[in-house]
Amino acid sequence: MPHVVKLSSELVAAARDAAGLAHRSTSAQIEHWAALGRSLEGHLTLRESNTLKLSVQEPATAYVAEKDVQRIGQRLAGALAHSLTPTGQAEARTALDTLNWPQYGTHEAYPGQVVEHHRDGRLVPGNFVDDRFVPTTMPTARDKPSSAARSRKTQSRR
């Protein structure tokens, strides 16, 4: 079930920009960043973690020593290399299995709608109304008027 969380305007704006480039929703981008952070947190020392966080701030407000950047780069490279191993992939699958389902995002088949993604692969289009997901009622073939009925309607309007 989705939860309302207060986030800074700056983070939401950055996520919106990054989400557009990655073809994700803003919330999916923030979840992506959170998943990356969770996976890296165990591989970094507190100092490395703080240095990495400082490095994403504006250059005018953050100073990161070159030696720290190099050390973090090596640790990140190690973590990424680990993610390509069978053990790393199994750990990633386990981490993904702990995510809350359903998740919400977009899908090319449902432009302009929020899509509820279920663990079993089902996609349910809809929108949020008053902080609740409301599925869109999609007309089925029997709900759509036949071409003959549409033709009769058009002729009756003339």
N, C-alpha and C positions, 0 to 999 in steps of 0.2 A: 504494500500500500504506500502511495507517495506521501512524503512528509514536507511540510513547509519549513524552510530553513532561511534565516536571514543571512544574506551575503552582501559584501560591499559592492557598490555600484561599479567600481573599477574592475573587480573580478568578473562580474557579469558582463561588462562591456568587452573585456578581453576574451572571455569565453565565447561571446556572440561572434566576435571577429574570427576567432580560430575555428568555430563551429562551421561557419560558412565555407571556409576553405576545405574543411574535412567532410563536408556534406553530412554534418550531424546537427542535432538540435542543441540549443544552449545547455540544457540540462544533461544531455548525453556527453557533451564536451567536458563539463565539470566532473561528471562521473568518471570519464576517461582519465582526466588529470588526477583524480583521487585514487583511481586504481594504480596508476603509475607511481604515485607517491607512496602508496601502501606497499607496493612491491619493492621499491628502492629503500624504504626506511630501514629495513633490517640489514641492509648492506652498507649503510653509512654510519659514521660516528656522529655524535651530537654536533661537533664542530663542523664536520663536512655538511651535515644537513643544514645547519644555520648558514654556512657560506653559500650553499646552493640556493637557499631561499633569498639571500641578499642579492644574488646574481640576476634574479629576474626583476628586481626593482630598477627604477630609472638609473642610468649610469651616474648622473649627478649626485644621487643620494646613496649610492652603494660603492664600496671599495672592496674589491676581492683581489687578494694577492695572487700573482701569477702561479706561485708554487701550489697554492690551494686549488686553483683552477686545474692545473695539471693532475694533481692527486685525485681530485673528484672525477676528472675525465677518465682516469685509469680505472677507478672504482666503478664508474658507470659502464665503461666498456666491458669490464668483467661481469657486471650484472646482466648486461645485454647478451654477452656470449653465453652465460649460464641459461638465459631464457631460451636459447636455441637447442639446448641439450634435452634428451628425453626426460631427465629429472626436472629440469626447469619447466618444460611443457606440462608435465604432470602437476607441478606446483601451481602453474597458471590455471589449469583446468579446475583444480581444487578451489582456488581463490574465486574463480568465476562461478562455481557451483554454490558458493556461500552468498552470492548476491541475492538481493530480494527480487522476487518475480511477482507480478509482471514488471517489465521495464517499459519506459515510454520514450518514444523517439519519432522519427519520420520514416517514410517508405515511399519509393518512387511510384508505387501503384496507387497511392492515396495522397496526391499533392494538396497542400494546404490544410492537412489534418494531422492531428496527433495520432500516433499509432501505438496501441498497446501490444507489446511483444511478449509472448508467453514462452516459457521454457520449452514447450513441445513444438515450437515453431509457428503456432497460430498467430495471425496478425488481426487485430481488431481496430478499425478506424473509429475515430471519435474526436471529442474535444473536451477540455476541462470547463466545467460550469460550477461556479462557487466552490472551487478547490476539489471537485469530484469529477472523475472521468465518466463521461456519458457517451456510450457507443452511438455511432451514427447508424440510423436505420437505412440500410442499403436496399433499394428496390430489387426484388427478385424478378425473374423472367415473367412470372405470373402476375406481378404487380404492375408491370409496364403495359400500357395499352398496345394492342396489336396495330400493325400498319393499317389494317382495314378500319379499326376504330378511330385512329388518328385521321384517316382520310374522311370518315363520316363527320368528325368534329369540324374539320376544315371546311367541308361543303356546307354544313349547317350554319356556319358563321357568315357565309356569303350572302 
